[in-house]
């Protein structure tokens, strides 16, 4: 690879890299990891004593509601907005009645679980990054707005929601909620493909209806691997809630950001340990959840089965060879970074086993 070559001078290449990653994302799903996360999440929700009415939104909503495979009606990877009553303690939630959100529900919910769109997508262009940030900001504030005082909001969001240097959205969130805790998943926990291996935060928020302690509003500068990046103050104070090794990642079209190198411990076990710690802390602080149950009458229909989020997103004007070029550039940069690591005098010797793809480009 030409050492003088600089991808910043390739017009539109960052946008093509985003489009390539988004196109690849449409051909895959994260059903198995979502099911793993949902099981551990619901074990924790039992400890909080959550009950009443719930709303589950986003990709694989049925899975996050706890429906067994044999009772799911929606295709893997499709999005939906489903409402129902918080189920009993058994797992999975066999026989759970879920209904499509009618869009006119006046009352807030006691539990809102939001799996945000493209939360594991690694955006490289300024336009793509801004769009992702805006989507997650709107979803975060919207989820809180749909949660009743005393209720619980659960977000699965890109790490940018907490790490972005602009704290305005987090301050708005903090006006109504208290952060119970958050866990940062390893890169590739949902999808391993390049461009779809972003770090995702599992965030639990208690809706107070009034400002809570500011434990997550600020993103502070830290140095990782010789690069200055920003990390949310919560993770700086609770490094054990990062499920892996926090490190930095190059971006050939912008400033470096953070990622999480997977550890050797089983993800389910790490989630269980982290969620138990969050529950212990919250219960010690005396946080309780209030619930009001209600009858529901809207049923799932065929529109729910075919979510609009599954529509093709690749414009017909983009040629396949352009997408391939963007993928090739990213692959070259990943290989260049691996080679640089393996030849560093003070670095560890290369492993003979293939192991997981190191986080990065």
Secondary structure by P-SEA (a helix, b strand, c coil): cccccccccccaaaaaaaaaaaaaaaaccaaaaaaaaaaaaaaaaaaacccccccccccccccccccccccccccccbbbbbbbccccccccccbbbbbcccccccccccbbbbbccccccccccaaaaaaaaaaaaaaaaaaaaaccccbbbbbbccccccccccaaaaaaaaccccccbbbbbcccccccccccbbbbbbbbbbbccccccccccbbbbbbcccbbbbbcaaaaacccccccccbbbbbccccbbbbbccccccaaaaaaaaaaaaaaaaaaabbbbbbbbbbbcccccccccccccccccccccccaaaaaaaaaaaaaaaaaaaaaaaacccccccccccccccccc
